[in-house]
């Protein structure tokens, strides 16, 4: 069943791309950032290179076990005292619009922390199956950035 659903989704996405339908397309200025003590935070831009509005949800999570599988990610809402904040959590980009994300170090960590920031565009596809009301199909593909927040001793 999963294989059939995956094949169907792949076929639908291919048809969507081939028909040249309008869509928002997300582009990140970088996928890896390093925050070093005493230096300004590097800039992170999100840009809509598509031809329709792009609705984004932004998730920030702390990676607790770097280099291990499976990863243990904690949403920022569950971190007791987060030392980094990436905002906004949601945004809308018009075609061709570029937005600078705010990266705010709230506190210098006692040891290096790794954060994952995921940008999820919300797309709605309508499939015409021939009869009745077409069922909506929501596609959610995440684009990610990793932020290394270094401590004062570099560990």
C-alpha positions in Angstrom: 0.0 0.0 0.0 2.8 2.4 0.9 4.6 1.7 -2.4 1.4 2.4 -4.4 0.8 5.7 -2.5 4.5 6.8 -3.0 4.3 6.0 -6.7 1.0 7.9 -7.0 2.4 10.9 -5.2 5.5 10.8 -7.4 3.3 10.7 -10.5 1.2 13.6 -9.3 4.2 15.7 -8.6 5.7 14.9 -12.0 2.4 15.9 -13.7 2.3 19.0 -11.6 5.8 20.0 -12.8 5.2 19.1 -16.4 2.1 21.2 -16.7 4.0 24.3 -15.7 1.5 25.2 -13.1 2.2 28.2 -10.9 4.0 27.5 -7.7 6.2 29.2 -5.0 9.7 28.0 -5.0 11.9 28.3 -1.8 15.6 29.2 -1.9 17.8 29.4 1.1 20.9 31.6 1.1 22.8 29.0 3.0 22.2 25.7 4.7 25.0 25.8 7.3 25.8 28.7 9.7 28.4 29.0 12.5 27.8 31.4 15.4 31.1 32.3 17.0 31.4 34.2 20.3 32.2 37.9 19.8 31.3 37.8 16.1 28.1 39.0 14.4 25.6 36.2 13.4 25.8 35.3 9.7 22.8 36.2 7.7 20.2 33.7 6.5 17.8 34.7 3.8 14.8 32.9 2.4 13.6 33.8 -1.1 10.6 32.9 -3.2 11.9 32.3 -6.7 8.6 31.0 -7.9 5.6 32.8 -9.5 3.0 32.5 -6.7 2.9 33.3 -3.0 4.8 31.0 -0.7 3.5 30.2 2.7 6.2 29.0 5.1 6.2 27.4 8.5 9.6 27.6 10.3 10.5 24.9 12.9 13.5 25.3 15.2 14.9 22.2 17.1 17.9 21.5 19.3 19.9 18.4 18.4 20.9 16.7 21.6 22.9 13.8 20.3 25.0 14.9 17.3 26.5 12.2 15.2 24.2 9.5 16.6 21.4 7.7 14.9 18.5 8.2 15.4 18.8 11.9 16.1 17.1 13.3 19.2 15.6 16.6 18.3 13.8 18.8 20.8 11.4 21.5 19.6 12.4 25.0 20.9 9.1 25.2 22.7 10.3 22.2 24.9 13.8 23.6 25.6 13.8 24.9 29.1 16.2 27.8 28.5 16.9 28.2 24.8 20.1 30.1 24.0 19.2 30.8 20.4 16.0 32.0 18.7 15.3 32.1 14.9 12.2 34.2 13.9 9.6 34.5 12.5 7.9 31.1 12.9 5.6 31.7 9.9 5.9 34.0 6.9 4.4 34.6 3.5 6.7 35.5 0.6 5.4 37.1 -2.6 7.0 36.0 -5.9 10.6 37.3 -6.1 10.5 38.4 -2.4 13.5 37.9 -0.1 13.3 37.9 3.7 16.1 38.0 6.2 15.6 35.7 9.2 16.3 37.0 12.6 18.9 34.9 14.4 19.2 36.1 18.0 21.7 34.6 20.5 19.9 34.9 23.9 22.9 33.6 25.8 26.3 32.1 25.2 26.1 28.3 25.6 28.4 26.6 28.1 29.1 24.0 25.3 28.5 24.0 21.5 24.9 23.5 20.5 23.5 22.3 17.2 20.2 23.6 16.0 18.1 22.5 13.0 15.9 25.0 11.3 13.3 23.6 8.9 11.3 25.6 6.4 8.2 23.9 5.2 6.3 25.5 2.3 2.6 24.7 2.3 1.3 23.8 -1.2 -2.2 22.8 -2.1 -2.8 20.7 -5.2 -6.3 20.0 -6.5 -6.7 16.8 -8.5 -9.5 16.4 -10.9 -10.5 12.8 -10.7 -13.5 13.1 -13.0 -16.5 13.1 -10.7 -17.6 14.9 -7.5 -15.5 17.3 -5.4 -11.8 17.0 -6.0 -9.9 15.9 -2.8 -7.2 18.3 -1.7 -3.6 17.1 -1.6 -1.2 18.9 0.7 2.5 18.5 -0.1 5.0 19.3 2.6 8.7 19.3 1.7 11.2 20.6 4.3 14.2 22.7 3.5 16.8 22.8 6.3 19.6 24.8 7.7 22.0 23.7 10.5 23.2 26.3 13.0 26.3 25.6 15.1 26.3 27.8 18.2 29.8 27.7 19.5 30.7 28.1 23.2 33.4 30.5 24.4 35.9 27.7 24.7 35.0 26.1 21.3 33.8 22.8 22.8 
